[in-house]
Amino acid sequence: MLFKNNGLLCAIVLAPTLVQAQAFPVKPVRLLVGFAPAGPNDIVARALAAKLSEQTGQQFVVENRAGANTAIASELMARSAPDGYTLLQNAPGHATNPALMKLSFDPVRDFAFVTQLADAQNLLLVHPSLPAYTVKELIAFSKLHPGQLNYGSAGTGATGHLSGELFQLMTGVKWVHIPYKGAGPALIDLLAGHHALYFTNIAGVIGYVRTQRLRAIAVAGEKRSPTVPDVPTVIESGVPGFVVTAWYGISAPAKTPRPVIDKLNSEMVRALKSADLRARLLDLGTDPVGSTPEQYTAFVQNEIAKWGKVIKSAGIRGE
């Protein structure tokens, strides 16, 4: 017998998926993070995972797969079963990698984007031994010692790397880039004085700034951060137009059923609106977002286009 009512046919076909989505999750969910533990990406992922575990009654387990500026974790997730039980925390590397390296996956077609979690400003940090307390002093010192200052980053193409390259292009200073496999190792070496300066988001370093183990001389956003209100922007400090922010988002493998994506989006937006997680993120210097899947997809596409142009202009090459 043929169905004459297409709406009824669609409802019958989709019914099992809708029931599955309503019950989701029924087992632990793996959340891949493309950086080493202890960095800002890891901190945000673990805060989110804890809240989602509380809300759903199932464990959201963070799994660190560091390397290749998140490409290792991205490839693993893209090849996972499209059932919602393997997720990826995206970072700006997802948008910069297409211009830096040959990928075994498509950064848009192979992903189902769930939501943008948050935005975070970058801090320009220096080791306390460096005799620079302002951006102007840093520029002056750098020009007196061209090519002698090292700056670390979480990896080639990470926002810290791009921030440093953009700063050099806009100010005429010459630094040496030292890439690490994640923000955690880069931070450890900065604390030890193995490199002199570092652009990174506030989340992973605010404690060291407050205890004066590191010196924050500027933030890289359009306006000052409420987390460090006494720290001026790079723009205020004499470099007009300098703005670089980090961001966090969640994606699933392509072909994950839309009802499952919607359930994940609903739970994550709910988590981001909760008082405790929201306060935690704000204290880390990140601003909660909670966008729709469509908004996040458009955002990622725009980031890929924007940073592709910057990388080409700066002549940055992947490693």
C-alpha positions in Angstrom: 0.0 0.0 0.0 1.4 3.4 -0.9 1.1 6.4 1.4 -0.7 9.3 -0.1 0.1 11.6 2.7 3.8 12.6 2.5 3.7 14.2 5.9 2.5 11.0 7.5 5.2 9.1 5.7 7.9 11.4 6.9 6.6 11.2 10.5 6.7 7.4 10.3 10.3 7.4 8.9 11.6 9.9 11.5 9.8 8.5 14.5 12.6 6.1 15.6 15.2 8.8 15.3 13.1 11.2 17.3 12.6 8.7 20.1 16.3 8.0 20.1 17.1 11.7 20.3 14.7 12.2 23.2 16.4 9.4 25.2 19.9 10.6 24.2 22.4 10.1 25.7 22.1 6.5 27.0 25.8 5.9 27.5 28.9 8.0 28.1 29.8 10.7 25.5 33.4 11.3 24.4 34.5 14.9 24.0 37.7 15.2 22.1 40.0 18.2 22.7 42.9 18.9 20.3 45.3 20.2 22.9 47.2 18.9 25.9 45.7 19.0 29.4 45.8 22.2 31.5 45.5 24.7 28.7 42.4 27.0 28.2 40.7 24.6 25.7 41.0 21.8 28.2 39.8 23.9 31.1 36.6 25.1 29.2 35.9 21.5 27.9 36.1 20.0 31.4 33.8 22.7 32.8 31.3 22.1 30.1 31.6 18.3 30.4 30.9 18.4 34.1 27.8 20.5 33.7 26.5 18.3 30.8 27.1 15.2 33.0 25.1 16.7 35.7 22.2 17.7 33.4 21.9 14.4 31.5 22.9 11.8 34.0 25.5 10.4 31.6 29.2 11.1 31.7 30.7 13.5 29.2 34.4 12.4 29.2 37.1 14.7 27.9 39.8 13.0 25.9 42.9 15.0 24.9 44.3 14.2 21.4 46.9 16.9 21.0 48.8 17.7 17.9 48.7 19.3 14.4 46.8 22.4 15.7 43.7 20.2 16.5 43.8 18.3 13.1 44.5 15.0 14.9 41.4 15.3 17.0 39.4 16.6 14.1 40.3 13.7 11.9 39.4 11.2 14.6 36.1 12.8 15.2 35.3 13.1 11.5 35.8 9.3 11.1 33.7 8.4 14.2 30.2 7.0 14.1 27.6 9.8 13.4 25.6 9.0 16.5 26.4 11.9 18.8 28.6 9.9 21.2 31.9 11.3 19.9 32.1 15.1 19.9 34.9 17.6 19.2 35.6 20.9 20.9 36.6 23.2 18.0 39.1 26.0 18.3 40.4 28.6 15.9 42.8 25.9 14.5 39.8 24.4 12.8 39.6 27.5 10.7 43.3 28.1 10.1 44.4 24.5 9.3 42.9 24.5 5.7 45.4 27.2 4.8 48.3 25.6 6.6 48.2 21.9 5.8 46.8 19.2 3.6 43.9 17.7 5.5 42.3 14.2 5.2 38.9 15.7 5.9 36.8 18.6 4.8 36.5 21.2 7.6 32.9 22.0 6.7 31.4 19.0 4.9 32.6 16.4 7.3 31.2 18.1 10.4 27.9 18.8 11.9 28.3 22.0 13.9 26.3 22.1 17.2 27.0 25.4 18.9 29.6 28.1 19.5 30.3 27.9 23.2 32.2 31.0 24.0 34.6 33.8 22.9 37.8 34.7 24.7 40.1 37.6 24.5 43.9 37.0 24.1 46.3 38.4 26.7 49.8 39.6 25.7 51.9 38.2 28.4 55.6 38.6 29.1 58.0 36.9 31.5 58.7 39.2 34.5 62.4 39.3 33.6 61.6 41.2 30.4 62.0 45.0 31.0 58.7 45.9 29.3 55.6 47.0 31.2 53.6 48.5 28.3 53.1 47.7 24.6 55.2 50.8 23.7 58.0 49.6 25.9 57.8 46.1 24.3 58.0 47.6 20.8 60.9 49.8 21.7 62.8 46.9 23.4 62.1 44.6 20.5 63.4 47.1 17.9 66.6 47.5 19.9 67.0 43.7 19.9 65.6 42.4 16.6 65.2 38.7 16.3 66.4 38.1 19.9 63.0 37.7 21.6 61.2 34.3 21.4 57.4 34.1 21.6 55.6 30.8 22.2 52.3 29.6 20.9 50.0 26.5 21.3 51.1 25.5 17.7 51.6 26.8 14.2 48.4 28.5 13.1 47.0 28.8 16.6 45.6 32.2 17.7 48.7 32.9 19.7 50.9 32.3 16.6 48.6 34.5 14.4 48.5 37.2 17.1 52.3 37.3 17.1 52.6 37.4 13.3 50.0 40.1 13.1 51.7 42.1 15.8 55.0 42.0 13.9 53.4 43.0 10.7 51.6 45.9 12.3 54.5 47.2 14.4 57.7 46.3 12.4 59.3 44.3 15.3 61.0 41.0 14.6 60.5 38.0 16.9 61.2 34.3 16.7 58.2 31.9 16.9 58.4 28.8 19.1 55.4 26.5 18.5 54.3 24.0 21.1 51.9 21.1 21.2 49.2 22.9 23.1 48.9 25.9 25.4 49.9 23.9 28.6 53.5 23.2 27.5 53.9 26.7 26.1 52.7 28.1 29.4 55.1 25.9 31.4 58.1 27.1 29.3 57.0 30.8 29.7 56.9 30.4 33.4 60.4 28.9 33.3 61.6 31.8 31.1 62.4 29.7 28.1 60.6 32.2 25.9 59.9 35.8 26.6 56.3 36.5 25.5 53.1 34.8 24.7 49.6 35.6 23.3 47.0 33.3 24.9 43.5 33.6 26.1 42.7 34.6 29.6 41.2 31.3 30.7 44.5 29.4 31.3 46.7 32.1 32.7 44.6 34.4 34.9 45.8 32.8 38.1 49.5 33.4 37.2 48.7 37.1 36.3 46.9 37.6 39.7 49.9 36.1 41.6 52.3 38.2 39.4 54.2 35.1 38.1 53.5 36.5 34.7 52.9 40.1 33.5 49.9 41.0 31.4 50.6 44.2 29.3 47.6 44.2 27.0 44.5 42.4 25.8 43.8 41.8 22.1 40.1 42.5 22.0 38.2 45.6 20.9 37.6 46.6 24.5 39.0 45.8 27.9 38.1 42.6 29.6 36.1 42.7 32.9 38.4 39.9 34.1 41.4 42.2 33.9 39.9 45.7 33.7 43.2 47.4 34.5 45.0 45.9 31.5 44.6 48.1 28.4 43.9 46.9 24.9 46.6 46.7 22.2 44.6 49.3 20.3 44.7 51.7 23.3 48.4 51.1 23.6 49.1 52.5 20.2 48.4 49.7 17.6 45.1 50.7 15.9 43.1 47.9 14.5 44.8 45.0 16.3 42.0 42.5 17.4 42.4 38.8 17.8 40.1 36.6 19.9 39.9 32.9 20.5 36.7 30.9 20.4 35.3 27.5 21.4 32.6 25.4 19.8 31.3 21.9 19.6 30.8 19.7 16.5 29.8 16.1 15.7 30.5 13.9 12.7 28.6 14.8 9.5 25.3 12.8 9.1 24.7 12.8 12.8 20.8 12.8 12.9 19.4 16.3 13.2 17.3 15.4 16.3 20.5 14.4 18.1 22.2 17.6 17.1 19.2 19.6 18.3 19.2 17.7 21.6 23.0 18.4 22.1 22.4 22.0 21.2 19.5 22.3 23.7 21.6 20.8 26.5 24.6 23.0 25.8 22.7 26.2 25.5 21.0 25.3 28.8 24.4 24.6 30.4 25.7 28.0 29.2 22.8 29.8 30.7 23.2 28.1 34.1 24.5 30.4 36.8 27.4 28.3 37.9 28.9 27.5 34.5 28.3 31.0 33.2 30.1 32.4 36.3 33.0 30.0 35.8 33.4 31.0 32.2 33.3 34.7 32.9 35.8 34.3 35.7 38.1 32.6 33.1 37.8 35.6 30.8 35.5 33.9 28.3 32.1 35.2 27.2 29.4 32.5 26.8 27.6 32.4 23.4 25.3 29.4 22.8 24.4 29.8 19.1 22.2 27.7 16.9 23.7 25.0 14.6 23.1 27.3 11.6 24.7 30.3 13.2 27.7 28.3 14.3 28.1 26.8 10.8 28.1 30.2 9.2 30.6 31.5 11.8 33.1 28.7 11.1 32.8 29.3 7.3 33.5 33.0 7.8 36.5 32.2 10.1 38.0 29.9 7.5 37.7 32.6 4.8 39.1 35.3 7.1 42.1 33.5 8.4 43.0 32.0 5.0 43.6 35.6 3.7 45.7 36.5 6.8 47.9 33.4 6.6 48.5 33.9 2.9 49.3 37.6 3.4 51.8 36.8 6.3 53.4 33.9 4.4 52.7 31.5 7.2 53.5 27.8 6.4 52.3 24.8 8.3 54.8 22.4 9.8 
